[in-house]
Amino acid sequence: MTCSSTSRLFPPLQRRRLQTLQVNLGYRCNQSCSHCHVNAGPWRTEAMAEAQIEQVLEVLAHPSVETLDLTGGAPELHPRFRSLVRRARALGRQVIDRCNLTILLEPGQEDLAAFLADQAVHVVASLPCTEAERVNQQRGDGVFERSIEALQRLNHLGYGDPTGPLRLDLVYNPSGANLPPAQASLEAHYREALARDYGLRFNRLLTITNMPIERFARDLAHRGALDDYLERLQQAHRPENLEAVMCRGLISVNWKGELFDCDFNQQLGLPLGGRHRHLSDLLDQVGDLEGEPIRVATHCFGCTAGHGSSCGGALS
C-alpha cells in the first residue's frame, strides 16, 4: 500500500543513542478514527502480556532511556497501564500518554485524569481541529464535545498551565491527503479559538502528517488518490528534516514485544534495522545501537515532507 510508480529511494539513516521507548500496549480503543494507522477500535483484543510489561521496565532501567511513550489504541484501557506508569515514574522516567481525550469520560475511567496528574504524566492529546463538525467527521459523532469536556477536566487539574509542571500538548492531523500548515501559526489559532470559545489552555500544538499506510492508505487507494499523495510527500521532502526524525533516538515496541524503528514501520511489519528482534534481545543491546541502519521505505517521506512530522510535532 506504499508503492508508487513515481517513488524514489528514501535517504539512508543511522541510529543515535536510544532515548525513548515507545510502547504500543494494544489495539483496543473506544474510538475508530478514519486516519488511524493502527486500525484500532472497540473490537480489537490485542494487548501486551505481563512478561513483556516486565521487560519494558527492565529496558527503562538503562540510564540512557529517558522517556516511556505509551500508545495504542487507547493505552489507558490496558489493565496494567496504571501500574506501568507508576513504576516508570518511580525509575525517574518521563511518561507520555498519547490520549484520545474521550477515554477520560468512559465508564470506569472517571479518576483517570486525576491519576495522570498525580503521576505528572505528559499528556499528548488528539484534537485535529477546533471545529466540531470536522472533528466529529474524522473521529466519530460527539467526539469533539466530549474532547472539550475532557480538556476542561485536565485544565481544572492544572494541565496546560505554562507556569505549572503538568504538560498538555494537542495533536493536529490534516483532514485528508494534505500536508499540515506551519505549526506556529496553527498553534496560535488553536490557542485563541480554544481560549475564546471554551476557556481552555494547553502548552503546545503538534502537527503530524497523515502517513500513507493501513486504514488511511486503503481509503486513498479506494479513491484513486494514493499515488498522488505519495508523490506530494516526495516532492515536499526537505533533507534538513533528516537530522530530527524521531526514529534516530526512539525504538517502537508492539504489543507482542517486537522491535521496530518507528510506530509506522511497526504497522507495516518492517522490523528494527531489517532483522527481527524482541524486547528480550534489547536488554543487552541498549547501549550498542548507535550507528545501526534504520529501516526506511517510501512512507518515510511523510516524516520529512514540508515542515516535517514526528511524534513531537513539526521538525522545522
Secondary structure, 3 states (H helix, E strand, C coil): CCCCCCCCCCCCCECCCCCEEEEECECECCCCCCCCCCCCECCCCCECCHHHHHHHHHHHCCCCCCEEEEECCCHHHCCCHHHHHHHHHHCCCEEEEEECCHHHHCCCCCCHHHHHHHCCCEEEEECCCCCHHHHHHHHCCCHHHHHHHHHHHHHHCCCCCCCCCCCEEEEECCCCCCCCCCHHHHHHHHHHHHHHHHCCCCCEEEECCCCCCHHHHHHHHHCCCHHHHHHHHHHCECHHHHHHCHHHCEEEECCCCEEECCHHHHHHCCEHHHCCCEHHHHCCCHHHCCCCECCCCHHHHHHHECCCCECCECCC
